[in-house]
């Protein structure tokens, strides 16, 4: 990568984009994609990368910028081949700072046990106490697998983990700048939009309501079949049983509907975020094991609710209440525990 201050052949496009953002003008998808391509090839100046990301953050990232950046990241990622007509991801944007255990990871495991193939995309912790990679490692799952091994697991188990560090190698060119900036930028919105296995369905959580609408509109441009973009009243980027969860449904190229789910829709008791707290990966893993072993309570109910949403999304069930019953059966019958064992041992 070029050192800060070094002139590059791509300096003019960066300077133009920085000035546009400074003036409050949104970049086009193609313009953003070309800039991200330059970054991910290692041909961009660190200082200009930082300036651009900060100016976009100050202006507020536009849907066109998210779409262009996601398309560029997809071009650079290592893809996981598969033959599934339906493939789910439960990766969210993170950043809720709720301190909860890895709910979306638990949802991925239980959903796979219900017969829906899942390619869980994720990374180590950044803004949370534990990332999906951290907790899966604690659960005995090999997370450093190469693309061929990940594809084999998806084929054989119906569940795999797509470790962002391994499958987005070009991100090494921007990791230093992102660490130096120390704030959330455009890249923090892209992880859920760049599943290496090309998930057809997404249960995608955002920790901020303003990001929810932008992400939903972006997904409509990114060739998925159907997605639920959720944001909980308690700030979680998950389906929550604390008051309500706002839901935006995206079908193909259209934002299809907006609705609100409450605990009553699931037939489950309310559960406050304080009941979901974990101190780190080890405790989060212990909580997931306990859920899969059948331990009742708000943590199990929260994973069951998320699974019910995933089953409704993929049309495995017709209602959230039916999804709850299917998820509970997968846990109580041992299928979810067995699915984790297969993921860890295959």
Phi, psi and omega in degrees: 000147179289145179283156181304137176090350180279130180290141179230161177298341184260014185293324182298313177300322179293315181299318179296315182294321179298317179293320177302311181296322179298326179276001179084016181264129180288145174278154176282165178298316180296319180297313179296317180301319180295321179293317179294321175305314180298318178300313187284347171274356181077024185251009183254152178282131183305318183296319180290323175303310181299316180297317180296312181299321180290321179292321177295320179297315181295319179290325189101116184298131181271160178303317180301323180288321177296316180297312181298319179293319179296318178299320179294316179298321179297325179294332185263350184280158174275118187273146178256111181286148176197170181240015182284132176282334174237127179216123186257147167232143179246018182290133176245181182282341184071189175087009181285337180057029181279341181076017183281163173293174186281082184298312185295333177289317175299319178298319180300316182295312183292321179297317177299323178292341177272001174102007178259120179298137184229129171248094184282117178264140179181184186211182172285168185299144174233294179256354182252173180284341180202130177268170180297323178296319180298313184287323178294323176299318177295331180276003176089012180272127175294120185258347184266018184297148176281173186300321181297318180292319178299316179298321179296318179296318179299320180291315187275324187257335186077016180204133176214165175244124178260099183283117187304320182299321182283323190258357172236062186298332182292344179294346177301336183283346181240355185297322180295317179296317181297319178296318181296320179294317176071017177228164178288138180228189178309322184297334180291342180269350193269333184310309181294343183266001187228054178291123183298337179268001179065053182307135179276333182232139181228129167257096195243120180260145173236144183272352180230136184296328180292327177288332183302311180294319180295316180297319179298315179295324179295317181302325180297343179258003192240025167061048169254160181280310181201141180217149166248122175256118189241150173214126185268151179299332180274006177093355181286149173266053183213167165289125187241150174256014177260101181070274183203164176234125176278136185231128171247124179264132176243126177240117180057240183260020183225142167282109194273322184197163173228137182211179180225128177257140174239166178307328180298326179297332180267344187073029182239159179285150175300150180218118179284154183297334180297335180281354186252004188291141175228145183278341182175187184302320183296315180290322178299317178297319179297322178293318179295318177301317181297320177299313182292337176276358175100006181297126181281168176131182186295329179292313176301314182299323180293318176294320178298319179296316178297321178294319177301319178296319179296321180290324175293318179301318183269007176063028172286330178227166182261341181220161176296321180297320177294321178299322177300315181296319179294318179295317179298321178295320179297326178284307186292332178275356177090358183295323181291318177298318180293325179296319176296319179299318179295320180296320182286329189254346185288000000 
